[in-house]
């Protein structure tokens, strides 16, 4: 809903975006719908990168924190 800061690929059918709304969105390219939302930063998320194993994601935020997300554990794999 706010300015997008970064977009990266998970695989050929999914991508992840983050931005000024403080959340990370996982998108399906097939349905063009949000598959899930990761919340945990208190300020805008400036970067999110998916590990090559497609299970882990690292995010950084202007709140001065970084987070390691397990996409499988969060039901997003």
N, C-alpha and C positions, 0 to 999 in steps of 0.2 A: 504493500500500500504506500510505501515511501520510496525514496531514491535507492536504486540498486547500486551496491558497491562492488560486487564481484560475482562472476558466474563461472562454474567449472563442471566438467563432465564427470559422471559416475561411471557410466558405460554408454553404449551406443543408443540406449533408449531412455536414459534418465540423466538429469542434471541437477545441480544444487545452486541456489542463489542466496545472497545475503545482502542486508542493507540497513538503512536508517530506521527501520521499524523494530530493530533489536532481535530479529529472528532469522533462522535459516530455513529456507523452503526447499523441499525436494520435489522435483517436477517429473512428470511422465511426458515424453515427447509424443507418444502415441495418442494419449487422451487430452493432452494439454491441460491437465489438472494437477493440483498439488497433492502429492502422495503423503506428505507429512510435514510437520513443522517442528523444529527444535527451538525451544525457548530456554534461556538461561543467562543471557547477557543483559546487563542493565542499560547499556548504551549501544549505539549502532555497531553492527558487525562489519568489519572492514575487509575480512578475508576468510574464505573457507576452502579447504583443500581436501580432496578424497585420496586416501592411501591407495596404491595400486591393487591391494587385495579387495577393494570395493566394500569393505566392512567398516573401516575406521575413517573418521573425518576430524580434522583439526580446524578450529575457528579462533580468530582473534578479534578483539573488540576495543573500541575507544574507552571502555571502562577500565582498561589496563589488565584484562585477564585473557587467558587462552583456555580453551576447553577441548578435550578429546572425547569424541562421541563414538559410541558403538552402535552403528546403524542396525545391525542384526538384533541386538538386545532391545532397541527401541522399536522393533517391528518394521523397519524400513528397508530391509534387504530382501 
